[in-house]
Amino acid sequence: MCGIVGFVDKEKNKKKIIKKMADRIAHRGPDAEGFYIDENVALGHRRLSIIDLSNGKQPMYNEDESLVVVFNGEIYNYPELKIELKKYKHKFSTKSDTEVLLHGYEQWGKELPKKLRGMFAFAIWDKNNKTLFCARDNFGIKPLYFYQNDETFMFASEIKSFLEHPNFKKELNKEILAAYLSFSFTPTNETFFKNVYRLEPGYSLTIKDNKIIKDKFYSIEFNEKHQKYEDSVLEIDKVMKDSVEHHMLSDVEVGSFLSSGIDSSYLVSLAKPNKTYTVGYDIAQYNEIDYAKDLTDKLKITNISKKISKEEYMKIIPKIMYHMDEPSSDPAAVALYFVSNLASKDVKVVLSGEGADEFFGGYNIYRKDVDMGFYNKIPFKIRHLIAKIASLLPEVRGINFLIRRGMTLEESYIGVNRVFGKNEIKKILKLNNQVSNQSITAPIYAEQKGKSDIIKMQAIDINFWLIKDILQKADRMTMANSLEGRVPFIDKEVFSVASSLPIEYKVTKENTKVALRDAAKKVIPNESYKKKKLGFPVPLRSWMREDDFYNEIKNIFGKDFVKEFFNQKYIIKLLDQHKNNKKDNYKKVWTIYCFLKWYEIFFIEEKAI
């Protein structure tokens, strides 16, 4: 696990520039640094040593040094690929997975990413052809950003590296703020920094003569396979054991995060790592430590835990926003930072349970789609009329259901964690020319045309909530603590099984993740397989009503720069309504607050944290 940076241009002072770019993300790789520089390109690497500790240094070269690679991630099937490549007479001088990329590119060229099982973002410079080839893994577990102007193409694991290049022009991309307020994160391939883009998961990018060519090598597809339920459970059992085994591949100790729910409990029960890590809070309903301890006691392994105080939570927010690169109002990011910090004192690698809900149907909104099917039997024209009337009424419990059921899924569903609706955004936002939610989700709906609503919802949640929020924060919070996070559920072999499950094996009126729970039941020694996942629950709703937290938020809402973006009276009204128990506005308030804190750090204070 590492950090990579690079640029292609004719800058003369490449050595100084690439060093500063790499230093900005030194937290991603504190063990070593390395650089390659010629008249056309500069590549930088920060290393966190996991595999082949002595010989895996980067940049790495092939035999005649015509190819040079910088790589972030892990290739879990590299031993198998190495055997295959040796049959083609390729010779290896290290035991690292990085060298497999070099020989794989020699052998397969642009087809290389299709062969890989793992999490990866890498760049290969071909000296002979003066071509840069980049690729990002199937599900975007590892980040890769790029920026281009008339003079320079640059790439990096984190956007903040670009701030160190003299040809980078820092500008706010204002047109996606409304989308952020709806989704609670950046849902587009554009970022909040103008002309900075994320390379889409499952894509490669080739740059030659400052021209970009992108190729798609992986698509997220669902193909239901109708077989006996018991056979599906056995398939899940088999593929999860295989995935965990591959994800344990390491030359250093592997630990695991552990909550009270099925996902991390399943991984821990399969992997049985020596050490597990849990965070909680003093408020009982938000504390998972006792549940985690019960499981580890039964497995006879160690659980190390920490309770996060309100004061610690508030104090760390600026650092979280800095490491996230873009605003995110996912409150679990803070808990993830603390549990990563806790684990980093003992280990360099941890397993984590992201992806199970999206792949196996874990969200209650999917179950509601089954449970409330009776309402869909009402003719759509009548439901649409009811929705129009409901949209004019104040927000009360049940209104959103009526509105959503009176619209097509394509019109109404942007993901499991929607925050602001379109009408309220118009009241609070002072900016025009905003990107619409439907233009963002339309390509995914087009890919899933003809599929059931639940599969369409899964596809939306995988492409947005999982890839652009959950995996974003997982990468940033672990790497902020120089820790490698591995996600065995998010594996192309696991997805192959999950995507073939019939709807009823995923979601019923009574439960979610149905087949996964029965597979997990085989190995989990307590009743975690029954428990609804809480994720990383946070007592924000309660804290916001306390004076210190309330005053911190009100202070930033009242600052002068805020009026450029928001109707200040309205957003303070949202805060006061929550404080006085008139409305539960905590998600809305937190979404605005996180954007403003992020903006303050990158566009007002402009300093590393």
C-alpha positions as CSV (number, residue, x, y, z in Angstrom):
1,M,0.0,0.0,0.0
2,C,1.5,3.3,-1.1
3,G,1.0,6.7,-2.6
4,I,1.8,7.5,-6.2
5,V,2.3,10.8,-8.0
6,G,3.6,11.8,-11.5
7,F,3.4,14.2,-14.3
8,V,4.2,14.5,-18.0
9,D,5.6,17.9,-19.2
10,K,8.7,19.8,-20.1
11,E,9.3,21.4,-16.7
12,K,13.0,21.7,-16.0
13,N,12.8,21.5,-12.2
14,K,11.1,18.1,-12.1
15,K,13.1,16.7,-9.2
16,K,12.1,19.4,-6.8
17,I,8.4,19.3,-7.9
18,I,7.9,15.6,-7.8
19,K,9.6,15.4,-4.3
20,K,7.1,18.0,-3.0
21,M,4.2,16.3,-4.5
22,A,5.2,13.0,-2.9
23,D,5.9,14.6,0.4
24,R,2.3,15.9,0.6
25,I,1.1,12.2,0.8
26,A,4.0,10.9,2.9
27,H,1.4,9.4,5.3
28,R,0.5,6.9,2.6
29,G,4.0,5.5,2.6
30,P,6.3,6.4,5.5
31,D,8.7,3.5,4.9
32,A,10.5,4.7,1.8
33,E,10.4,7.0,-1.2
34,G,11.6,6.7,-4.7
35,F,11.6,8.7,-8.0
36,Y,12.1,8.4,-11.7
37,I,12.8,11.5,-13.8
38,D,13.6,12.1,-17.4
39,E,13.1,15.0,-19.8
40,N,9.4,13.9,-20.4
41,V,8.1,12.5,-17.1
42,A,8.5,12.4,-13.4
43,L,7.2,9.6,-11.2
44,G,7.1,9.5,-7.4
45,H,6.3,6.8,-4.9
46,R,5.8,6.6,-1.1
47,R,6.0,3.1,0.2
48,L,4.3,1.2,3.0
49,S,6.1,-2.1,3.0
50,I,3.8,-5.1,3.0
51,I,5.1,-7.7,0.5
52,D,8.8,-8.5,-0.3
53,L,9.9,-6.0,2.4
54,S,13.6,-5.9,1.2
55,N,13.2,-6.0,-2.6
56,G,9.9,-4.4,-3.4
57,K,11.1,-0.8,-3.8
58,Q,9.6,1.5,-6.4
59,P,9.7,2.9,-9.0
60,M,10.5,-0.6,-10.4
61,Y,11.9,-1.4,-13.8
62,N,11.8,-4.3,-16.2
63,E,15.0,-6.0,-17.4
64,D,16.1,-3.5,-20.0
65,E,14.6,-0.6,-18.0
66,S,12.4,0.4,-20.9
67,L,9.3,0.3,-18.6
68,V,9.0,1.9,-15.2
69,V,6.0,1.5,-12.8
70,V,4.6,3.1,-9.7
71,F,1.9,1.1,-8.0
72,N,-0.5,1.5,-5.1
73,G,-2.4,-1.5,-3.9
74,E,-2.2,-5.3,-3.7
75,I,-2.6,-7.9,-6.5
76,Y,-4.0,-10.9,-4.7
77,N,-3.6,-13.3,-7.6
78,Y,0.0,-12.4,-8.3
79,P,1.4,-15.8,-7.4
80,E,-0.8,-17.4,-10.1
81,L,0.0,-14.7,-12.6
82,K,3.7,-15.1,-11.9
83,I,3.5,-18.8,-12.8
84,E,1.6,-18.0,-16.0
85,L,4.1,-15.4,-17.0
86,K,7.1,-17.7,-16.4
87,K,5.6,-20.0,-19.0
88,Y,6.1,-17.1,-21.5
89,K,9.8,-17.0,-20.4
90,H,9.5,-13.9,-18.2
91,K,12.2,-13.8,-15.5
92,F,11.6,-12.3,-12.1
93,S,14.2,-10.8,-9.8
94,T,11.8,-10.0,-6.8
95,K,9.0,-11.7,-4.9
96,S,6.7,-8.6,-5.2
97,D,3.4,-8.2,-6.9
98,T,4.7,-5.0,-8.5
99,E,7.0,-6.9,-10.8
100,V,4.0,-8.9,-12.1
101,L,2.6,-5.6,-13.4
102,L,5.7,-4.9,-15.4
103,H,5.9,-8.4,-17.0
104,G,2.1,-8.5,-17.3
105,Y,2.2,-5.3,-19.3
106,E,5.0,-6.6,-21.5
107,Q,2.9,-9.7,-22.2
108,W,-0.7,-8.4,-22.4
109,G,-0.4,-4.6,-22.9
110,K,-3.7,-2.8,-22.2
111,E,-5.4,-6.1,-21.5
112,L,-3.4,-6.5,-18.2
113,P,-6.0,-5.0,-15.9
114,K,-8.5,-7.7,-16.9
115,K,-6.2,-10.3,-15.5
116,L,-5.8,-8.7,-12.1
117,R,-7.6,-9.7,-8.8
118,G,-7.1,-7.0,-6.2
119,M,-7.1,-3.4,-5.4
120,F,-4.9,-1.2,-7.5
121,A,-4.0,2.1,-9.0
122,F,-0.8,2.2,-11.1
123,A,1.1,4.0,-13.8
124,I,3.6,2.5,-16.3
125,W,5.9,4.8,-18.3
126,D,7.0,3.3,-21.6
127,K,10.3,5.1,-22.4
128,N,10.5,3.8,-26.0
129,N,7.0,5.0,-27.0
130,K,6.9,7.9,-24.6
131,T,3.5,6.7,-23.3
132,L,2.0,6.6,-19.9
133,F,-0.5,3.9,-19.1
134,C,-2.6,4.1,-15.9
135,A,-5.4,1.8,-14.5
136,R,-7.7,1.7,-11.5
137,D,-9.2,-1.4,-10.0
138,N,-12.7,-2.8,-10.8
139,F,-14.5,-1.2,-7.9
140,G,-12.3,1.8,-7.2
141,I,-10.9,0.6,-3.9
142,K,-7.7,2.5,-4.6
143,P,-8.0,6.2,-5.7
144,L,-6.4,7.7,-8.8
145,Y,-6.9,11.4,-9.8
146,F,-5.7,13.3,-12.8
147,Y,-5.4,16.9,-14.0
148,Q,-4.6,18.2,-17.5
149,N,-4.0,21.6,-19.0
150,D,-2.2,22.8,-22.2
151,E,1.3,22.1,-20.7
152,T,0.9,19.3,-18.2
153,F,-0.8,16.0,-17.4
154,M,-0.5,14.9,-13.8
155,F,-1.8,12.1,-11.6
156,A,-1.8,11.2,-7.9
157,S,-3.4,9.1,-5.2
158,E,-4.7,12.2,-3.5
159,I,-5.7,15.6,-4.9
160,K,-3.6,17.5,-2.4
161,S,-0.4,16.4,-4.3
162,F,-1.4,18.6,-7.2
163,L,-1.2,21.7,-5.0
164,E,2.6,21.4,-5.1
165,H,2.9,21.6,-8.9
166,P,3.4,25.1,-10.4
167,N,1.2,24.4,-13.4
168,F,-1.8,23.4,-11.2
169,K,-4.5,26.1,-11.0
170,K,-6.6,25.7,-7.9
171,E,-10.2,26.7,-8.5
172,L,-13.5,25.6,-6.8
173,N,-15.9,23.6,-9.0
174,K,-19.1,25.3,-7.8
175,E,-21.4,23.4,-10.2
176,I,-21.5,20.2,-8.1
177,L,-22.4,21.7,-4.7
178,A,-26.1,20.9,-5.1
179,A,-25.3,17.3,-6.0
180,Y,-23.1,17.1,-2.8
181,L,-26.0,18.4,-0.7
182,S,-28.2,15.6,-2.1
183,F,-25.7,12.8,-2.0
184,S,-23.6,13.9,1.1
185,F,-20.4,13.3,-0.9
186,T,-19.1,14.1,-4.4
187,P,-21.1,11.8,-6.7
188,T,-19.4,12.9,-10.0
189,N,-16.1,12.0,-11.7
190,E,-15.5,15.7,-11.6
191,T,-14.2,16.8,-8.2
192,F,-14.6,20.0,-6.2
193,F,-11.3,21.1,-7.7
194,K,-12.0,22.4,-11.3
195,N,-10.4,20.2,-14.0
196,V,-9.4,17.5,-11.5
197,Y,-11.1,14.1,-12.3
198,R,-11.1,10.7,-10.7
199,L,-10.3,7.9,-13.1
200,E,-13.4,5.7,-13.1
201,P,-13.2,2.2,-11.5
202,G,-12.6,-0.5,-14.1
203,Y,-10.9,2.0,-16.5
204,S,-7.4,2.4,-17.9
205,L,-6.0,5.7,-19.3
206,T,-3.3,6.2,-21.8
207,I,-1.6,9.5,-22.3
208,K,0.6,10.3,-25.3
209,D,1.5,13.7,-26.7
210,N,-0.8,15.1,-24.0
211,K,-3.8,13.3,-25.5
212,I,-6.0,11.1,-23.2
213,I,-7.5,7.8,-24.3
214,K,-9.7,5.9,-21.8
215,D,-10.7,2.2,-22.1
216,K,-13.2,0.3,-20.0
217,F,-12.0,-3.1,-18.9
218,Y,-14.7,-4.0,-16.3
219,S,-18.4,-3.5,-16.0
220,I,-20.7,-4.0,-13.0
221,E,-23.3,-6.4,-14.3
222,F,-26.0,-8.5,-12.6
223,N,-27.1,-11.8,-14.0
224,E,-29.4,-13.8,-11.8
225,K,-28.8,-17.5,-11.7
226,H,-31.7,-19.6,-10.7
227,Q,-30.5,-22.5,-8.6
228,K,-31.3,-24.1,-5.2
229,Y,-31.0,-21.8,-2.2
230,E,-28.7,-24.2,-0.5
231,D,-26.3,-24.2,-3.5
232,S,-26.1,-20.4,-3.4
233,V,-25.3,-20.5,0.3
234,L,-22.5,-23.0,-0.4
235,E,-21.2,-20.8,-3.2
236,I,-21.0,-17.8,-0.9
237,D,-19.3,-19.9,1.8
238,K,-16.7,-21.1,-0.7
239,V,-16.0,-17.8,-2.4
240,M,-15.7,-15.9,0.9
241,K,-13.2,-18.4,2.3
242,D,-11.2,-18.1,-0.9
243,S,-11.3,-14.3,-0.8
244,V,-10.3,-14.0,2.9
245,E,-7.4,-16.4,2.2
246,H,-6.2,-14.2,-0.7
247,H,-6.6,-11.1,1.4
248,M,-4.5,-12.5,4.2
249,L,-1.5,-12.7,1.8
250,S,1.2,-10.5,3.5
251,D,4.7,-10.5,4.9
252,V,3.5,-8.5,7.9
253,E,0.8,-9.2,10.5
254,V,-2.8,-8.7,9.4
255,G,-5.4,-7.5,11.9
256,S,-9.1,-6.6,11.5
257,F,-11.7,-4.0,12.3
258,L,-14.7,-5.4,14.2
259,S,-18.1,-4.0,14.8
260,S,-21.1,-5.8,16.2
261,G,-22.7,-6.7,12.9
262,I,-22.5,-9.6,10.5
263,D,-20.0,-8.3,8.0
264,S,-16.9,-7.8,10.1
265,S,-17.9,-10.7,12.4
266,Y,-18.0,-13.0,9.3
267,L,-14.5,-11.8,8.2
268,V,-13.0,-12.2,11.7
269,S,-14.5,-15.6,12.1
270,L,-13.0,-16.7,8.8
271,A,-9.6,-15.1,9.2
272,K,-9.1,-15.4,12.9
273,P,-6.5,-12.7,13.1
274,N,-4.6,-12.3,16.3
275,K,-5.8,-8.8,16.9
276,T,-9.1,-7.0,16.2
277,Y,-10.0,-3.3,16.8
278,T,-13.3,-1.6,17.8
279,V,-14.4,1.9,18.7
280,G,-17.5,3.0,20.5
281,Y,-18.9,5.8,22.6
282,D,-20.1,6.4,26.2
283,I,-23.7,6.4,25.1
284,A,-24.9,2.7,25.2
285,Q,-26.9,2.7,22.0
286,Y,-23.9,3.8,20.0
287,N,-21.4,1.5,21.6
288,E,-20.5,-1.8,19.9
289,I,-17.5,-2.8,22.1
290,D,-19.3,-5.4,24.3
291,Y,-20.7,-7.2,21.2
292,A,-17.2,-7.3,19.6
293,K,-15.6,-8.5,22.8
294,D,-18.2,-11.4,23.0
295,L,-17.2,-12.6,19.6
296,T,-13.4,-12.4,20.2
297,D,-13.7,-14.1,23.5
298,K,-15.4,-17.0,21.8
299,L,-12.8,-17.1,19.0
300,K,-10.0,-16.8,21.6
301,I,-8.4,-13.8,19.9
302,T,-7.7,-10.3,21.1
303,N,-9.9,-7.2,20.9
304,I,-8.5,-3.8,21.5
305,S,-11.0,-1.0,21.9
306,K,-11.4,2.7,22.4
307,K,-14.3,5.0,23.4
308,I,-14.4,8.3,21.4
309,S,-15.3,11.4,23.4
310,K,-17.4,14.3,22.0
311,E,-14.4,16.6,22.5
312,E,-12.1,14.2,20.5
313,Y,-14.7,14.0,17.7
314,M,-15.0,17.8,17.4
315,K,-11.3,18.4,17.5
316,I,-10.4,16.0,14.7
317,I,-12.9,17.2,12.1
318,P,-10.4,19.6,10.3
319,K,-7.9,16.8,10.0
320,I,-10.6,14.5,8.6
321,M,-11.6,17.0,6.0
322,Y,-8.0,17.6,5.0
323,H,-7.3,13.9,4.5
324,M,-10.6,13.3,2.6
325,D,-9.6,15.9,-0.1
326,E,-13.2,16.6,-0.7
327,P,-16.2,17.3,1.6
328,S,-18.0,14.3,3.0
329,S,-20.6,14.4,5.7
330,D,-20.4,10.7,6.4
331,P,-20.1,10.8,10.2
332,A,-18.5,7.3,10.2
333,A,-15.3,8.8,8.7
334,V,-14.3,10.1,12.1
335,A,-14.9,6.7,13.8
336,L,-12.9,5.1,11.0
337,Y,-10.0,7.5,11.6
338,F,-9.9,6.6,15.3
339,V,-10.1,2.8,14.8
340,S,-7.4,3.1,12.1
341,N,-5.2,5.1,14.5
342,L,-5.8,2.4,17.2
343,A,-4.8,-0.4,14.8
344,S,-1.8,1.4,13.4
345,K,-0.1,1.1,16.8
346,D,0.2,-2.7,16.3
347,V,-0.2,-3.7,12.6
348,K,0.2,-2.4,9.1
349,V,-2.7,-4.3,7.5
350,V,-6.4,-4.7,8.6
351,L,-9.4,-6.4,7.1
352,S,-12.6,-4.4,6.9
353,G,-16.2,-5.3,6.1
354,E,-17.2,-2.7,3.4
355,G,-19.2,-3.9,0.4
356,A,-21.4,-6.6,1.9
357,D,-24.5,-4.5,2.1
358,E,-24.3,-3.3,-1.5
359,F,-23.3,-6.7,-3.0
360,F,-25.7,-8.9,-1.0
361,G,-28.7,-6.6,-0.5
362,G,-28.2,-5.3,3.1
363,Y,-30.2,-2.1,3.2
364,N,-33.7,-1.9,4.6
365,I,-34.8,0.3,1.7
366,Y,-34.5,-2.8,-0.5
367,R,-36.7,-4.8,1.9
368,K,-39.2,-2.0,2.0
369,D,-39.4,-2.3,-1.8
370,V,-40.6,-5.9,-1.3
371,D,-42.7,-5.1,1.8
372,M,-44.6,-2.2,0.3
373,G,-45.2,-3.8,-3.1
374,F,-49.0,-3.5,-2.5
375,Y,-48.8,0.3,-3.0
376,N,-47.2,-0.2,-6.4
377,K,-50.4,-1.9,-7.5
378,I,-52.2,1.4,-7.4
379,P,-52.2,2.8,-11.0
380,F,-49.1,5.0,-11.5
381,K,-51.2,8.1,-12.5
382,I,-52.9,8.0,-9.2
383,R,-49.7,7.5,-7.3
384,H,-48.1,10.4,-9.3
385,L,-51.0,12.7,-8.3
386,I,-50.7,11.8,-4.6
387,A,-46.9,12.5,-4.9
388,K,-47.5,15.9,-6.3
389,I,-49.9,16.8,-3.5
390,A,-47.5,15.3,-0.9
391,S,-44.6,17.4,-2.2
392,L,-46.5,20.6,-1.3
393,L,-46.9,19.4,2.4
394,P,-44.5,20.0,5.3
395,E,-41.9,17.2,5.8
396,V,-43.4,14.7,8.2
397,R,-43.0,10.9,8.6
398,G,-44.4,9.1,5.5
399,I,-44.3,12.0,3.1
400,N,-41.1,10.9,1.4
401,F,-42.6,7.4,0.8
402,L,-45.7,8.9,-0.9
403,I,-43.5,11.2,-3.1
404,R,-41.0,8.4,-4.0
405,R,-43.8,6.0,-4.9
406,G,-45.4,8.5,-7.2
407,M,-42.3,8.8,-9.3
408,T,-40.3,6.4,-11.3
409,L,-37.2,5.0,-9.6
410,E,-35.0,6.8,-12.1
411,E,-36.6,10.1,-11.0
412,S,-36.5,9.5,-7.3
413,Y,-33.7,7.2,-6.2
414,I,-30.1,8.5,-6.0
415,G,-28.9,6.3,-3.2
416,V,-29.5,5.0,0.3
417,N,-28.3,8.1,2.0
418,R,-30.0,11.0,0.3
419,V,-29.9,14.2,2.4
420,F,-31.5,17.3,0.8
421,G,-34.4,17.3,-1.7
422,K,-34.4,19.4,-4.8
423,N,-36.9,22.0,-3.4
424,E,-35.0,22.7,-0.2
425,I,-31.7,23.0,-2.1
426,K,-33.3,25.9,-4.0
427,K,-34.1,27.6,-0.7
428,I,-30.6,27.3,0.8
429,L,-28.2,27.4,-2.2
430,K,-27.3,30.8,-3.8
431,L,-25.4,29.3,-6.8
432,N,-26.8,28.7,-10.3
433,N,-25.8,26.3,-13.1
434,Q,-25.8,23.2,-10.9
435,V,-25.4,19.6,-12.2
436,S,-28.7,17.7,-11.8
437,N,-29.0,14.5,-9.9
438,Q,-30.7,12.7,-12.8
439,S,-27.9,13.6,-15.2
440,I,-25.5,11.9,-12.7
441,T,-27.4,8.7,-12.2
442,A,-28.8,8.3,-15.8
443,P,-25.8,6.4,-17.2
444,I,-26.1,3.7,-14.4
445,Y,-29.9,3.4,-14.9
446,A,-29.2,3.0,-18.7
447,E,-26.8,0.2,-18.0
448,Q,-29.4,-1.6,-15.9
449,K,-32.3,-1.1,-18.2
450,G,-34.9,-3.9,-17.9
451,K,-33.6,-5.1,-14.5
452,S,-35.8,-5.1,-11.4
453,D,-36.0,-2.0,-9.1
454,I,-33.9,-3.7,-6.4
455,I,-31.1,-4.5,-8.8
456,K,-31.2,-0.9,-10.1
457,M,-31.0,0.4,-6.5
458,Q,-28.0,-1.9,-5.9
459,A,-26.3,-0.6,-9.0
460,I,-26.8,3.0,-7.9
461,D,-25.6,2.3,-4.4
462,I,-22.5,0.4,-5.6
463,N,-21.5,3.1,-8.1
464,F,-22.1,6.0,-5.8
465,W,-22.5,5.3,-2.1
466,L,-20.0,2.4,-2.0
467,I,-17.4,3.6,-4.5
468,K,-17.5,7.4,-4.0
469,D,-18.2,7.5,-0.2
470,I,-17.5,4.3,1.6
471,L,-14.4,3.3,-0.2
472,Q,-13.2,6.9,-0.4
473,K,-13.3,7.3,3.4
474,A,-11.9,3.8,4.0
475,D,-8.9,4.6,1.9
476,R,-8.3,8.0,3.3
477,M,-8.8,7.3,7.0
478,T,-6.6,4.1,7.0
479,M,-3.9,5.8,4.9
480,A,-4.0,8.9,7.1
481,N,-2.7,6.5,9.8
482,S,-0.2,4.7,7.4
483,L,-2.4,1.6,7.6
484,E,-3.5,-0.7,4.7
485,G,-7.2,-1.5,4.7
486,R,-8.3,-4.6,2.8
487,V,-11.9,-5.4,1.9
488,P,-12.5,-9.1,1.1
489,F,-16.2,-8.6,0.2
490,I,-15.2,-6.2,-2.6
491,D,-13.6,-8.8,-4.8
492,K,-14.4,-9.6,-8.4
493,E,-14.9,-13.3,-7.5
494,V,-17.2,-12.5,-4.6
495,F,-19.2,-10.1,-6.8
496,S,-19.5,-12.8,-9.5
497,V,-21.4,-14.9,-6.9
498,A,-23.3,-12.0,-5.3
499,S,-24.5,-10.6,-8.7
500,S,-25.9,-14.0,-9.7
501,L,-28.2,-14.3,-6.7
502,P,-32.0,-14.1,-7.2
503,I,-33.6,-11.2,-5.4
504,E,-35.3,-13.5,-2.9
505,Y,-31.9,-14.8,-1.8
506,K,-30.9,-11.3,-1.0
507,V,-34.0,-9.5,0.3
508,T,-37.4,-10.7,1.8
509,K,-40.1,-8.9,3.7
510,E,-38.5,-10.1,6.9
511,N,-34.8,-9.7,6.3
512,T,-31.8,-8.4,4.3
513,K,-28.6,-10.3,3.1
514,V,-30.6,-13.5,3.5
515,A,-28.2,-16.0,1.9
516,L,-25.1,-14.2,3.2
517,R,-26.4,-14.6,6.8
518,D,-26.9,-18.3,6.3
519,A,-23.3,-18.6,5.0
520,A,-22.0,-16.6,7.9
521,K,-23.9,-18.7,10.3
522,K,-21.7,-21.6,9.5
523,V,-18.6,-19.9,11.0
524,I,-19.7,-17.2,13.4
525,P,-19.8,-18.6,17.0
526,N,-22.3,-16.1,18.4
527,E,-25.5,-14.6,17.0
528,S,-23.9,-11.7,15.1
529,Y,-25.2,-13.2,11.9
530,K,-28.7,-12.2,13.0
531,K,-27.9,-8.6,14.0
532,K,-28.7,-5.6,11.9
533,K,-25.5,-3.8,10.9
534,L,-25.0,-0.5,12.5
535,G,-21.8,0.4,10.6
536,F,-20.0,3.0,12.8
537,P,-23.0,4.6,14.6
538,V,-22.3,8.1,15.9
539,P,-24.2,10.2,18.5
540,L,-24.2,13.3,16.4
541,R,-27.9,13.8,16.6
542,S,-27.6,14.2,20.4
543,W,-24.3,16.1,20.5
544,M,-25.7,18.8,18.2
545,R,-28.2,19.8,20.8
546,E,-25.4,20.4,23.4
547,D,-24.1,24.0,23.6
548,D,-20.4,23.4,22.7
549,F,-21.3,21.4,19.5
550,Y,-24.1,23.8,18.6
551,N,-22.0,26.9,19.0
552,E,-19.1,25.5,16.9
553,I,-21.5,24.9,14.0
554,K,-23.4,28.2,14.5
555,N,-20.0,30.0,14.5
556,I,-19.0,28.7,11.1
557,F,-22.5,29.1,9.6
558,G,-22.3,32.8,10.5
559,K,-18.9,33.5,8.8
560,D,-18.7,36.0,5.9
561,F,-17.5,33.5,3.3
562,V,-20.6,31.4,3.8
563,K,-23.0,33.9,2.2
564,E,-21.3,33.3,-1.2
565,F,-22.9,29.8,-1.1
566,F,-25.8,29.7,1.3
567,N,-28.8,31.5,2.6
568,Q,-27.4,32.0,6.1
569,K,-30.7,32.7,7.8
570,Y,-32.1,29.4,6.5
571,I,-29.2,27.2,7.4
572,I,-29.1,28.7,11.0
573,K,-32.8,28.1,11.2
574,L,-32.2,24.4,10.4
575,L,-29.6,24.3,13.2
576,D,-31.9,26.0,15.7
577,Q,-34.8,23.7,14.8
578,H,-32.6,20.7,15.6
579,K,-31.2,22.3,18.8
580,N,-34.8,22.9,20.0
581,N,-36.1,19.5,19.2
582,K,-38.5,20.9,16.6
583,K,-37.1,18.9,13.7
584,D,-34.5,16.2,13.2
585,N,-32.1,18.2,10.9
586,Y,-28.8,16.7,12.0
587,K,-27.9,15.2,8.6
588,K,-28.7,18.4,6.8
589,V,-26.8,20.5,9.3
590,W,-23.8,18.2,9.2
591,T,-23.7,18.1,5.4
592,I,-23.5,21.9,5.2
593,Y,-21.0,22.1,8.1
594,C,-18.6,19.6,6.5
595,F,-18.5,21.4,3.2
596,L,-17.8,24.7,5.0
597,K,-15.0,23.2,7.1
598,W,-13.5,21.6,4.0
599,Y,-13.7,24.9,2.1
600,E,-12.1,26.7,5.0
601,I,-9.1,24.3,5.0
602,F,-8.4,24.2,1.3
603,F,-9.5,27.7,0.1
604,I,-9.1,30.0,3.1
605,E,-6.4,28.6,5.4
606,E,-4.6,26.8,2.6
607,K,-2.3,24.7,4.8
608,A,-1.4,21.1,5.3
609,I,-2.8,19.5,8.5
